[in-house]
Amino acid sequence: MNRRIPKRRIAAVTAALAATAMLAACSGGGGSDSIDKTTPTHLSGSVSLWHFFTDREAKVIQSVVDDFEKANPDVKVTVHSGQDDDKLQKAISAGNNVDVGISYSTDIVGSFCSSGAFRDLDPYIARDKVDLSQFSDTVRSYTEYKKKRCAMPVLADVYGLYYNKKELADAGFSAPPKSLDELETMALKLTTYNADGSIKQLGFDPLMGFYENSAAHWGPSTGAQWLKPDGTSAIGGDQAWNEIMSWQKAFVDKIGYDKLQAFTAGLGQEFSADNAFQTGQVAMNLDGEYRTAFIADQTPDLDYGTAPFPTAADHGDLQGGGYITGNIGGISKGSKNPELAWALLKYLTTNTDAVVKLANGLKNAPTTSGALASPKLDLGAQFGTFLDIMANPKSTTTPPSPVGAGYQQSLEDYWLKYQQGKGGDLAAGLAGVDKDVNNSLALVSGP
């Protein structure tokens, strides 16, 4: 569901966010309109919904929209599917008729809230007495910026460890690793080589940039921090980044960067049936809860297990947690019918039956306590791990920023060089990341 596109396109998305912020600022922002003092008892009119889903997933969204229209027979929802974040941002900036927009990335929240591209939802929430405690602290944190809530959560992605039970058992392991050191030890034992020394099968691919290996997804393993309270970079001054990157680099060196690159280059596309975990070429892999749906559809006979991603040995208190992110929805600053837009957005994000139907159909984690407790929730046995991670208070997310995911991109750009042995002194390199991030913030914030 929450398309993994942002990890591949962070730089482009960040540039688009900056453009959106400037355009919204020039137009005076949005969301300042007064709202009705009482909640409308009868809804009528037309409203547009823009979202990024396609094919099977788009049909799931449409089924819930159909339910909303059935409950409100005088309402017509015009659905624009397959609209990724770039298209959504451009449409809002151009003043197109966007009422409700759903994004696959929480990274837009900082920009959209501060620029007014998405309206302030607090007046609607207060008027309708929407109980925000139904969302976890982490979910609430990635749908607001500087105490301004311009978005609501539309299900969540939760990341953990997938492991091949047979391959682990054949290697003498009866349980998945809990620490990073255990992960490395098990992975090295599970790795086999061809006669020419090339990798035949990999226990775990430690390369940054492989599938879902990203700084955001690995940071929780050491409790690494991204931003200071004032919004500037905390990366260079946080020893936790030094710790996880040093561990990863040493792991890469034990196998060999060139060997890993050659092996990884020959693996199947992440979201195809040739996914390396699904084919058995990689015994353990970091991935999101959505992988359970791909496995059920593409390799239903795969004997696998799921577990929280391991943490550093000296961060045992973080075990059981992980990285959480999600889709978010907001009301465009140019909405022609914001009251009806709010009714649709509220339905999609707080109506228990709607949230459960979305979760069951899209195989993503529901974000409300009511949906999590619903007997109608049917996500499969392997999904329980991700619900536990989501409920764990040690789980974290990436904080909103006016530069979107730009601060993540700066770290990953350096990490890609560092794992090759071209990053020089790590402390100096991370200090350079701080400088890059803070320069980007200065550009967006202006004088």
Secondary structure, 3 states (H helix, E strand, C coil): CCCCHHHHCHHHHHHHHHHHHHHHHHCCCCCCCCCCCCCCCCCCEEEEEECCCCHHHHHHHHHHHHHHHHHCCCEEEEEECCCCHHHHHHHHHCCCCCCEEEECCHHHHHHHHHHCCECCCHHHHHHCCCCHHHCCHHHHHCCEECCEECCEEEEEEEEEEEEEHHHHHHCCCCCCCCEHHHHHHHHHHHCEECCCCCEEEEEECCCCCCCCCCHHHHHHHCCCCCECCCCCECCCCCHHHHHHHHHHHHHHHHHCHHHHHHHHHCCCCCCCCCCHHHHCCEEEEEEECCHHHHHHHHCCCCCEEEECCCECHHHHHHCCCCEEEEEEEEEECCCCCHHHHHHHHHHHHHCHHHHHHHHHHHCCECCCHHHHHCCCCCCCHHHHHHHHHHHCCCCECCCCCCCCCHHHHHHHHHHHHHCCCCCCCHHHHHHHHHHHHHHHHHHHHCC
